[in-house]
């Protein structure tokens, strides 16, 4: 039986919950990723899966810095309504550049009032402790193309190239 190790493709079914048990996300079908530091899954989850095999389960409690980061007030901005297209609604998302970092972030509209729009560039789960529970359903050796591309291909992985 193949164990989870660098350059294996690991297929899991997972559930992400808040610290108090509220289900935030769960897989409707298995999800595959390339294991071994490729950034395809949280580092803490990858570390917990190392050496495990099909049928094993893990539970990892991640503090904000191990998950989606601390909430950053500087990523909340008030913009002029005129810079947005017509028909915007709360919850819509736009790409934008961070004023200080220059990094491209996804900003979510959180409020619209008269001629002002409030946008938030934090991930919706930023600042939260999260529990990641998963079961391993398959482990196989990665093929050279997957290693070269840095992600899993196939039924539950990446599909384009």
Secondary structure, 3 states (H helix, E strand, C coil): CCCCCCCEEEEEEEEEEECCCCEEEECCCCEEEECCCCCCCCHHHHHHHCCCCCCCEEEEEECHHHCCCCCCHHHEEEEEHHHCCCCCCCCCEEEEECCCCCCEEEEEEEEEECCEEEEECCCCCCCCCEEEEEEEEEEEECCHHHHHHCCCECCCCECCC
